[in-house]
Amino acid sequence: MTNGYRLFFSLLLLCMAALPASAEVYKTVDDQGNVTYTDNPPSNGKTVEPVDLPAINTQPGLQSPASTRKKSAENSGYADVSILAPAQDATIPPGQLNVVVQIFLEPALKAGHRVQLLHNGQAYGEPAYATSFSIDSLIRGEHSLKAQVVDENGAVIAQSGSVTIHVKRSSIQNNPGKKSNK
């Protein structure tokens, strides 16, 4: 292929890429009064009006929250302990009565080790040979969750970063249909 062909095809590609950026929108009205908007004006002689569109409203992208995965600095044997679900800053709606907490461990839980779930800094239940927990009867407000890997003596070997969730619940103050007992 000669340089002339390459230049020609390059210019052709540039022109084709610029077409959608300069495309116009047209408004047509048929005999029954139906309005159609199109980027191709009809060639059958119908009344066509160009439409001036406002500038596109754009928003900057959101920054993703910092990872809740915490690498163990110690020689615990666990490269990663993290809470997969619920996500950081998740909102629990009023109708959801329990929250399932999923823990990720790399490598898998070793013999003699257990996972202790912490809810608002306090142990939630007993340490278990499990990576899934269910928390129920949450009151509304902000809650923090953390997972710890403990050995058979209860010593913390590794732990996850903290995850904050927000629980929404109905309030008698916000529900005019119910009366308070005051």
C-alpha positions in Angstrom: 0.0 0.0 0.0 1.5 3.3 -1.0 1.7 6.4 1.2 -1.0 8.1 -0.9 -3.6 5.4 -0.1 -2.7 5.6 3.6 -3.1 9.3 3.7 -6.4 9.0 1.8 -7.8 6.4 4.2 -6.5 8.3 7.2 -8.3 11.5 6.1 -11.5 9.5 5.3 -11.5 7.9 8.8 -11.0 11.4 10.4 -14.0 12.8 8.4 -16.2 9.9 9.3 -15.3 10.2 13.0 -16.3 13.9 12.9 -19.7 13.3 11.3 -21.5 12.3 14.5 -20.1 15.2 16.4 -21.7 17.7 13.9 -25.0 15.8 13.4 -28.1 17.9 13.6 -31.6 17.0 14.9 -34.6 17.6 12.8 -38.3 17.8 13.7 -40.9 16.6 11.2 -44.7 16.6 11.4 -46.7 14.2 9.3 -50.3 14.7 7.9 -51.9 13.3 11.1 -49.9 15.8 13.3 -47.5 13.1 14.6 -44.1 14.7 15.6 -40.9 12.8 14.8 -37.3 13.8 15.7 -34.6 12.4 13.6 -31.0 13.0 12.6 -31.9 12.2 8.9 -34.1 14.9 7.2 -36.7 13.2 5.0 -36.3 13.7 1.3 -40.0 13.6 0.5 -40.6 17.3 0.9 -42.2 17.3 4.3 -41.9 20.3 6.5 -38.6 20.0 8.4 -37.4 22.2 11.2 -33.8 22.0 12.6 -33.8 21.7 16.4 -31.3 23.5 18.5 -30.4 21.3 21.5 -28.9 22.7 24.7 -25.4 21.7 25.7 -25.2 18.3 27.3 -25.3 18.3 31.1 -22.3 16.4 32.4 -21.1 15.6 35.9 -17.7 14.6 37.0 -17.2 10.9 37.9 -17.5 9.9 41.5 -14.4 8.7 43.3 -14.8 5.2 44.5 -14.4 4.8 48.2 -11.2 3.5 49.6 -10.9 -0.3 49.6 -12.1 -1.9 52.8 -9.6 -4.7 52.3 -6.8 -4.5 54.8 -3.6 -6.5 54.3 -2.2 -8.0 57.4 1.1 -6.6 58.2 1.9 -9.4 60.6 3.0 -12.9 59.7 -0.4 -14.2 60.4 -0.5 -16.4 57.3 -3.5 -14.4 55.9 -2.7 -12.1 53.0 -6.2 -10.6 53.0 -9.1 -10.3 55.4 -12.0 -8.1 54.2 -15.7 -7.6 54.3 -17.2 -8.2 50.8 -20.8 -7.4 51.8 -22.4 -5.1 52.7 -20.4 -2.5 50.9 -18.9 0.6 52.5 -21.7 3.2 53.2 -24.5 0.8 52.2 -28.0 1.9 53.2 -30.2 -0.8 54.7 -33.9 0.0 53.8 -36.7 0.0 56.3 -38.2 -3.3 55.2 -35.0 -5.3 55.4 -34.8 -6.9 58.9 -31.4 -8.6 58.7 -28.1 -7.9 57.1 -25.9 -10.7 55.7 -22.1 -10.0 56.2 -19.8 -11.8 53.8 -16.1 -12.2 54.8 -13.3 -12.8 52.3 -10.1 -14.6 53.5 -7.0 -15.3 51.6 -6.1 -18.1 52.1 -9.1 -19.9 53.4 -9.7 -20.2 57.2 -7.1 -22.5 58.7 -7.7 -25.3 61.2 -8.1 -24.0 64.7 -8.9 -20.5 63.5 -12.3 -18.8 63.8 -13.9 -15.6 62.6 -15.2 -13.1 65.1 -17.6 -10.5 63.8 -17.5 -7.1 65.5 -20.6 -4.9 65.4 -20.0 -1.4 66.7 -16.8 -2.5 68.3 -18.4 -5.4 70.2 -18.3 -9.1 69.5 -21.4 -10.3 67.7 -21.9 -13.9 68.8 -19.2 -16.4 69.3 -16.2 -16.8 67.0 -17.3 -19.3 64.2 -15.7 -21.4 61.5 -17.7 -19.4 59.0 -17.3 -16.5 56.6 -21.0 -15.5 56.4 -23.0 -14.0 59.3 -26.5 -12.6 59.7 -27.2 -9.6 61.9 -30.8 -8.9 62.8 -32.8 -6.4 64.8 -30.6 -3.5 63.8 -31.8 -0.1 65.1 -31.7 2.8 62.7 -28.5 4.8 62.4 -24.9 4.2 61.6 -23.2 0.9 62.3 -19.6 -0.3 61.9 -18.7 -3.9 61.0 -15.3 -5.5 61.3 -14.0 -9.1 61.1 -11.2 -10.7 63.1 -9.5 -14.0 62.7 -8.8 -15.5 66.1 -6.8 -18.6 67.1 -8.0 -21.3 69.6 -6.9 -19.1 72.5 -9.0 -16.1 71.3 -5.9 -14.1 70.2 -6.5 -11.9 67.2 -4.4 -13.1 64.3 -5.6 -10.8 61.5 -8.5 -8.4 60.9 -10.4 -6.5 58.2 -10.8 -2.8 57.8 -14.0 -1.3 59.2 -17.1 -1.0 57.0 -19.8 1.5 57.9 -23.5 0.9 57.0 -26.5 3.1 57.5 -29.8 1.6 58.6 -33.1 3.3 57.9 -36.1 2.6 60.0 -39.6 4.1 60.3 -40.1 6.6 63.1 -43.4 7.4 64.8 -42.3 11.1 64.5 -42.2 10.7 60.7 -45.4 8.6 60.5 -48.5 10.8 61.0 -50.8 7.8 60.8 -49.5 6.5 64.2 -50.0 8.3 67.4 -47.3 8.5 70.1 -47.8 7.3 73.6 -46.7 10.6 75.1 
